[in-house]
Structures are given as C-alpha cells and as structure tokens.
Amino acid sequence: MDVKTGLFYVFSVVMLFAAFRVITARNPVHAVLFLVLAFFQASLVWMLLKAEFLSITLVLVYVGAVMVLFLFVVMMMDINVENLRAGFWTHFPLIALVGVVIALEMSAVLMGGFRAVAPLPDAASDVPNTLQLGKLLYSEYLYPVEIAAAILLVAMIAAIALTLRARKDSKYVSPGEQVRVRAADRMTVVKMDASAVDAAPAPEPVPDAAAPDASLATPAAGAKP
C-alpha cells in the first residue's frame, strides 16, 4: 500500500465517522461542526483524485459560506432538541426503510458508473481540469446550468421576501418618505431676543395636590390639642 492509498482510507474513514455523527449528535451545533469536518475530508479525497478545482470550490463555497450561515442560523434559532426528538423511535422503522432504499439506489448508480469509466486520452492529460470542466459545463450542460441559476435566483428572492416581512413591533423610517421631504418641512430655527426672554415673568408655581393644606396642618391660635 502506497502513501496515496493510505491517505485515501484515512480520509474516507474520518468522513464516514463525521457523517454518522451529523445524524446522531444531540446538539445541532455539534452536528453542523461534524458536517464541516465531513466536507473537509471530501475535499481532501478530491484533492487526491487530482480534482483541485472541485476541492477548493467545496471548501470556499460550502465550508466558507453555506455552513457558516447554517451555524449562525442554528445558534440564533435556539432549537428545542427535546421537542424534535419526540416520536423519533415511533417513525424509526419507516426512516430506516427509506434510508436502505436510497443507499441501494446510490450503490447501483455508482457501481454502474465505475464500470463505465473510460480512461482519458493522452492529449487531454496536459489540459487543466478547470478548463475541461468549464468547456463541459458551458457546452454540453448549458441548459442545466441556466436552470440551476434560475432556481437559485428564485430561492434568493424568496429568502429576501421572508426576511423583510413587516413586523408590528419594529420601528423604522421609510427611505422613500425621507427622500420626498422638503427643506421647508424640516425643523425651523427661530432667533429670539435675549432681553425679551429675561424680561418675561416667571411662571407661578403649581401647588402640589398631594401636599396637605397649610391651614389644616397648622392649628389655630388658642386651640387646644
């Protein structure tokens, strides 16, 4: 066994362990962190397969952006794990059956694809895989790329619409109303004469209603206590 094969087995074992911990971790934050570890191991496996572009893209896009966003959302939502785990063992047989069916389907597709893989021609060995991937995406798979872009655009618009919904308890100022305000509608500063302000009579003090009356509080002259 050479070094490359040994590293492949090490990365694969760690990736399988991390994927298993994603679905078995009790804390959602720990599950997200294990998913980040699984992505890193998959990136290293792709690096061993000389797919450098896919490896770096996985780290930058999924680990650097998507998973960080998932982690922030999970931490801000404060999910009650006990409510989510209620009734888990009741639905476990159905979940296990669906998982087995999906695993068998993936095995059938992947094993058939492994048998149909043909070696690359010698002329294409000197061409970078990023250039080959770009030519393939924008020539034979142009329509799937455009459909995926449209789906992502719709998802982005839906996320913005759900985030920016109006709330009754929030206080905000409309930017359109601020733009339409004229200079005459704003605060006006009035210049007043300082002598007139000093000559103005002082306002009379308002008697406190809670204080008792002085005539009642002070006993009359000659009155016996």
Secondary structure, DSSP 8 states (H G I E B T S, - for coil): --HHHHHHHHHHHHHHHHHHHHHH-SSHHHHHHHHHHHHHHHHHHHHHTT-HHHHHHIIIIIIIIIHHHHHHHHHHHT--HHHHTTTTTTSHHHHHHHHHHHHHHHHHHHHHHHHT-----GGGTTS-HHHHHHHHHTTTTHHHHHHHHHHHHHHHHHHHHHHT---TT-----HHHHHH--GGGS-------HHHHHHS--------TTS--HHHHS--TT---
